[in-house]
Amino acid sequence: MIEVFKTNVSSEGHATTLIGLLQMAFPHHKINFDLEDCDKILRIEGHSISTENIITLLQENNCCCEVLK
């Protein structure tokens, strides 16, 4: 399963920090950002993905995040 999110993350440093936090919370998921995309895409791949938990984690770290449809 792959879930794609639109974010407001603009720097590589911030993305790296968030990836670290996400990997601690979801250790068996593949996680990456595409900051070149206009929607600053966050992609998460794993067996089961809790979109609510991911959005909450990013919001707790001052990021806007929504599922991209």
C-alpha positions as CSV (number, residue, x, y, z in Angstrom):
1,M,0.0,0.0,0.0
2,I,1.2,3.5,-0.9
3,E,-0.2,6.7,0.5
4,V,0.7,10.2,-0.9
5,F,0.4,13.4,1.1
6,K,0.6,17.1,0.1
7,T,2.7,19.0,2.6
8,N,4.2,22.5,3.1
9,V,7.8,21.1,3.9
10,S,10.2,23.3,1.9
11,S,13.7,22.4,3.1
12,E,15.8,19.2,2.9
13,G,16.8,19.6,6.6
14,H,13.1,19.8,7.7
15,A,12.3,16.8,5.5
16,T,15.2,14.8,7.0
17,T,14.0,15.5,10.5
18,L,10.4,14.5,9.7
19,I,11.6,11.3,8.0
20,G,13.5,10.4,11.2
21,L,10.4,11.0,13.3
22,L,8.2,9.1,10.9
23,Q,10.6,6.1,10.8
24,M,10.6,5.9,14.6
25,A,6.8,5.9,14.6
26,F,6.5,3.6,11.6
27,P,9.7,1.5,11.4
28,H,8.6,-0.9,8.7
29,H,7.5,1.7,6.2
30,K,9.4,3.2,3.3
31,I,9.2,7.0,3.6
32,N,10.4,9.9,1.3
33,F,9.7,13.4,0.3
34,D,9.7,14.9,-3.2
35,L,10.3,18.6,-2.5
36,E,10.7,19.3,-6.2
37,D,7.0,18.6,-6.7
38,C,4.8,21.7,-6.3
39,D,2.8,19.8,-3.6
40,K,6.0,18.9,-1.6
41,I,4.9,15.3,-1.7
42,L,5.4,12.8,1.2
43,R,5.2,9.2,0.1
44,I,4.8,6.4,2.6
45,E,4.8,2.7,1.6
46,G,3.9,-0.1,4.0
47,H,1.5,-2.9,4.7
48,S,-1.0,-0.8,6.7
49,I,-0.8,3.0,6.8
50,S,-2.6,5.1,9.4
51,T,-3.2,8.4,7.6
52,E,-4.6,10.0,10.7
53,N,-1.5,9.2,12.7
54,I,0.8,10.5,10.0
55,I,-1.1,13.7,9.6
56,T,-1.2,14.2,13.4
57,L,2.6,13.6,13.7
58,L,3.3,16.2,11.0
59,Q,0.9,18.7,12.5
60,E,2.5,18.3,15.9
61,N,5.7,19.3,14.1
62,N,4.2,22.5,12.6
63,C,3.6,21.1,9.1
64,C,0.5,21.1,7.0
65,C,-0.3,17.7,5.7
66,E,-3.3,16.2,3.8
67,V,-3.9,13.1,1.8
68,L,-3.4,13.8,-1.9
69,K,-6.2,12.4,-4.0
